[in-house]
């Protein structure tokens, strides 16, 4: 019986060591993978996240949504909606649409405000849309 106890104790004492040993290996194994991934093109979701984060960092405004997203010859172009001025009631808050341009790797190359509007107002309909 003492052998059974020792065996189960030694197994349970080895389990944390095995899991601890396997965790650093996984981290080490993932590092080269990340280096290999450095040359890959970012996914559309990665581009969206990068665009929102970079615009927020540059302007101090929090992006609320992305209303358009397209790939261009030079990279990506997005229209991002942000809250520019919070008012009460919320429908009177000032919103803005920013055109955000990124290169193929997702780095912001430029942005500009293209419209400003009250949150509660609908866009005027333009010819046939």
Sine and cosine of phi, psi and omega as CSV:
sin_phi,cos_phi,sin_psi,cos_psi,sin_omega,cos_omega
0.00,0.00,-0.58,0.82,0.00,-1.00
-0.90,0.43,-0.52,0.86,0.06,-1.00
-0.92,0.40,-0.62,0.79,0.04,-1.00
-0.90,0.43,-0.68,0.73,0.04,-1.00
-0.89,0.46,-0.73,0.68,-0.01,-1.00
-0.88,0.47,-0.65,0.76,0.01,-1.00
-0.90,0.44,-0.73,0.69,0.00,-1.00
-0.93,0.37,-0.59,0.81,0.05,-1.00
-0.92,0.40,-0.67,0.74,-0.02,-1.00
-0.93,0.38,-0.57,0.82,0.04,-1.00
-0.92,0.39,-0.71,0.71,-0.01,-1.00
-0.93,0.36,-0.51,0.86,0.04,-1.00
-0.97,0.25,-0.40,0.92,0.03,-1.00
-0.99,0.13,-0.47,0.88,-0.04,-1.00
-0.84,0.54,-0.77,0.64,0.03,-1.00
-0.88,0.47,-0.59,0.81,0.02,-1.00
-0.91,0.42,-0.68,0.73,0.02,-1.00
-0.88,0.47,-0.71,0.71,-0.02,-1.00
-0.93,0.37,-0.58,0.82,0.06,-1.00
-0.92,0.39,-0.67,0.74,0.00,-1.00
-0.91,0.41,-0.59,0.81,-0.05,-1.00
-0.96,0.28,-0.51,0.86,-0.01,-1.00
-0.91,0.43,-0.76,0.65,0.03,-1.00
-0.88,0.48,-0.58,0.81,0.02,-1.00
-0.89,0.46,-0.65,0.76,0.03,-1.00
-0.89,0.46,-0.68,0.74,0.02,-1.00
-0.89,0.45,-0.71,0.71,0.01,-1.00
-0.90,0.45,-0.66,0.75,0.00,-1.00
-0.91,0.42,-0.54,0.84,-0.04,-1.00
-0.98,0.22,-0.42,0.91,-0.01,-1.00
-0.89,0.46,-0.77,0.64,0.04,-1.00
-0.88,0.48,-0.57,0.82,0.04,-1.00
-0.87,0.48,-0.64,0.77,0.02,-1.00
-0.91,0.40,-0.62,0.79,0.04,-1.00
-0.90,0.44,-0.64,0.77,0.03,-1.00
-0.92,0.39,-0.57,0.82,0.00,-1.00
-0.96,0.29,-0.25,0.97,-0.05,-1.00
-0.86,0.52,-0.51,0.86,-0.02,-1.00
-1.00,0.09,-0.16,0.99,-0.02,-1.00
-0.98,0.19,0.38,-0.92,0.00,-1.00
-0.99,0.14,0.68,-0.73,-0.01,-1.00
-0.91,0.41,0.49,-0.87,0.04,-1.00
-0.97,0.24,0.30,-0.95,0.05,-1.00
-0.83,0.56,-0.64,0.77,0.02,-1.00
-0.91,0.41,-0.60,0.80,0.06,-1.00
-0.91,0.42,-0.64,0.77,0.04,-1.00
-0.88,0.47,-0.72,0.69,0.01,-1.00
-0.86,0.52,-0.73,0.69,0.00,-1.00
-0.89,0.45,-0.69,0.73,0.00,-1.00
-0.90,0.43,-0.67,0.74,-0.01,-1.00
-0.88,0.47,-0.74,0.67,0.00,-1.00
-0.88,0.48,-0.71,0.70,-0.04,-1.00
-0.91,0.41,-0.68,0.73,-0.03,-1.00
-0.93,0.36,-0.65,0.76,0.03,-1.00
-0.90,0.43,-0.68,0.73,0.03,-1.00
-0.88,0.48,-0.66,0.75,0.00,-1.00
-0.91,0.41,-0.64,0.77,-0.03,-1.00
-0.97,0.24,-0.63,0.78,-0.11,-0.99
-0.99,-0.17,-0.37,0.93,-0.11,-0.99
0.98,0.21,0.12,0.99,0.01,-1.00
-0.98,-0.21,0.60,-0.80,-0.03,-1.00
-1.00,-0.04,0.88,-0.47,0.05,-1.00
-0.91,0.42,0.72,-0.69,0.02,-1.00
-0.99,-0.15,-0.58,0.82,-0.01,-1.00
-0.34,-0.94,0.26,-0.97,0.10,-0.99
-0.92,-0.39,0.90,-0.44,-0.09,-1.00
-0.99,-0.11,-0.26,0.97,0.15,-0.99
-0.46,-0.89,0.46,-0.89,-0.11,-0.99
-0.42,-0.91,0.85,-0.53,0.03,-1.00
-0.49,-0.87,0.50,-0.87,0.05,-1.00
-1.00,0.06,0.67,-0.74,0.02,-1.00
-0.89,-0.45,0.03,-1.00,0.05,-1.00
-0.89,0.45,-0.54,0.84,-0.06,-1.00
-1.00,-0.09,-0.18,0.98,-0.05,-1.00
0.37,-0.93,-0.94,-0.35,-0.07,-1.00
-0.64,-0.77,0.49,-0.87,0.08,-1.00
-0.73,-0.69,0.76,-0.65,-0.03,-1.00
-0.74,-0.68,0.42,-0.91,0.22,-0.98
-0.91,-0.41,0.85,-0.52,-0.08,-1.00
-0.90,-0.43,0.76,-0.65,0.02,-1.00
-1.00,-0.07,0.76,-0.64,0.01,-1.00
-0.77,-0.63,0.41,-0.91,0.10,-1.00
-1.00,0.04,0.91,-0.41,-0.01,-1.00
-1.00,-0.03,-0.60,0.80,-0.04,-1.00
-0.54,-0.84,0.91,-0.41,-0.02,-1.00
-0.99,0.13,0.75,-0.66,0.01,-1.00
-0.75,-0.66,0.27,-0.96,0.08,-1.00
-0.90,-0.43,0.81,-0.59,0.00,1.00
-0.95,0.30,0.28,-0.96,-0.07,-1.00
-0.84,0.55,-0.50,0.86,-0.02,-1.00
-0.92,0.40,-0.26,0.97,0.02,-1.00
-0.99,-0.11,-0.03,1.00,0.03,-1.00
-0.88,0.48,0.55,-0.84,0.02,-1.00
-1.00,-0.01,0.81,-0.58,0.03,-1.00
-0.95,-0.33,0.32,-0.95,0.07,-1.00
-0.58,-0.81,0.55,-0.83,0.10,-0.99
-0.96,-0.27,0.80,-0.60,0.01,-1.00
-0.92,-0.40,0.72,-0.69,0.16,-0.99
-1.00,0.07,0.81,-0.59,-0.04,-1.00
-0.86,-0.52,0.82,-0.58,0.02,-1.00
-0.94,-0.35,0.71,-0.71,0.01,-1.00
-0.78,-0.62,0.45,-0.89,0.09,-1.00
-0.98,0.19,-0.02,-1.00,-0.08,-1.00
-0.89,0.46,-0.43,0.90,0.01,-1.00
-1.00,0.04,-0.10,1.00,0.03,-1.00
1.00,-0.10,0.20,0.98,0.03,-1.00
-1.00,0.03,0.75,-0.66,-0.04,-1.00
-0.89,0.45,0.78,-0.62,0.03,-1.00
-0.94,-0.35,-0.27,0.96,0.04,-1.00
0.03,-1.00,0.38,-0.93,0.09,-1.00
-0.46,-0.89,0.39,-0.92,0.08,-1.00
-0.38,-0.92,0.54,-0.84,0.06,-1.00
-0.98,0.21,0.78,-0.63,-0.03,-1.00
-0.94,-0.34,-0.30,0.95,0.08,-1.00
-0.32,-0.95,0.37,-0.93,0.03,-1.00
-0.65,-0.76,0.68,-0.74,-0.11,-0.99
-0.37,-0.93,0.31,-0.95,0.10,-0.99
-0.99,0.16,0.64,-0.77,-0.06,-1.00
-0.82,0.58,-0.61,0.79,-0.07,-1.00
-0.99,0.15,-0.03,1.00,-0.04,-1.00
-0.99,-0.15,0.69,-0.73,0.08,-1.00
-1.00,0.08,0.49,-0.87,0.08,-1.00
-0.90,0.43,0.57,-0.82,0.10,-0.99
-0.93,0.37,0.66,-0.76,0.01,-1.00
-0.95,0.32,0.69,-0.72,0.02,-1.00
-0.95,-0.31,0.58,-0.82,-0.01,-1.00
-0.22,0.98,1.00,-0.06,0.16,-0.99
1.00,0.09,-0.06,1.00,0.00,-1.00
-1.00,0.02,0.00,0.00,0.00,0.00
